């Protein structure tokens, strides 16, 4: 990991980035982000069209989760340079709560189910702030297992059920961009298959999504396009099929 003495003084790239292309729904333009003095996201740029699913891939430590967190405008890592536009809105000028209201919904790897609340209470709480998304009846129609467990405390669900709840909670908000961090992590193959079914349904609904996943092949089969990161920089951008068809590329950057 690279480090510099004073990250706040770094001003990489042009002083003023151009407006995002008219075809882009999300435009990430030369972003640089830090954990303290550790330089993690090093000039990452990519674009997504409305309704596309992008697989954001790379080895452990490549900067995938950090890039998602920067897009969601969380405090760590701190975005020091670059621009992020969503549907014409400058996310780089927002804080996390403002980005969430603008339609960014991050499903983190640890799912963040609220202890002491039932499944339904977790979903209802997500709709307290302005910007409601799917109503409960629609959520339960797409997630029948959650309907069966609506009165059960969320943290007592199985890992797969908690992942369903975390995704459903994002859909309960006014959603423009879904960010999924390791949705298959720690799940049994049969549950992974079930989550894949849900994500394929999300794809059918045309929800713009970025998925970070160590199970790269599963993510690529779901995605339209792929970006591969290597030590915080973009090493490849293209179609998901390009990566599936290129064994040398997969071996070099994904070890598969």
Phi, psi and omega in degrees: 000131179278156177217153175229162186289322184219090186297334184290346181268354183285133179225071183287158173076187182293153181295328181222117182285150177288163177295152179295155179296150185296337182279344186276134171272316171241131177233117177254118191237102170054054182272144180228127185220152188226146162257104187062238177263001181277120184274105190257307181258114195243074175080040182282133177222137170192167178227154177228137173276160180300132177086355179280156169246127180249127172270119178257108193240169178153168178290171174303135180083008182283345180105015185293305180297321179298322177295316177301314182296324177294319178296321179284353175069032173289160184292328178240123001283158179278124177283120184254339181200159179102175182227148177227119181243133175234114177051043178083359180259135182278092181296329183297344178266002186253160167267174187300316182293328177288321177296322177297318178293333178281354175115005177274125177231116180260127172257100186286165182301324182272002171071328174056042173290136186278121182294141178088352179253145177287172175306310184293323178293322175300318181289318181295321180297326179296341184257008182292314180285156178303148181105051180288145176251235181296142172283163185302320181300320179292318178301312182293331176295326179270339182232071184300331179294325176292325177298319179295331185250023187300332181264001182273144177298133188300322183285353177266000177289162172293166180303317179294321179291323176295324176295319176301317180295319180297319178292317179298322179297323176294321180290339178288347176263164175289100195257127172248324182220122179260125179249116183247118181254108177053059182293341181261000187301126174074011183259145176294152182308321181294326178284323175304317179299322180291318178295322176302319178299318179295317181292326175295325177293319176300319178298318179299326180283353176078029179276121180294129191218142166245128180241124171259127186202129176291331174282078190297321182297317178299317180294319181293326178291334178274327192277158170273316183227168183221145169234130177251128177258147175220116183046048173084001181238157178283121178261336182202142168219136182176199180279157176299322180295327176304317181289317179299328183273351187247092183296324180295317179297315181297318181294319184292318189250341184238351180057039176228000000 
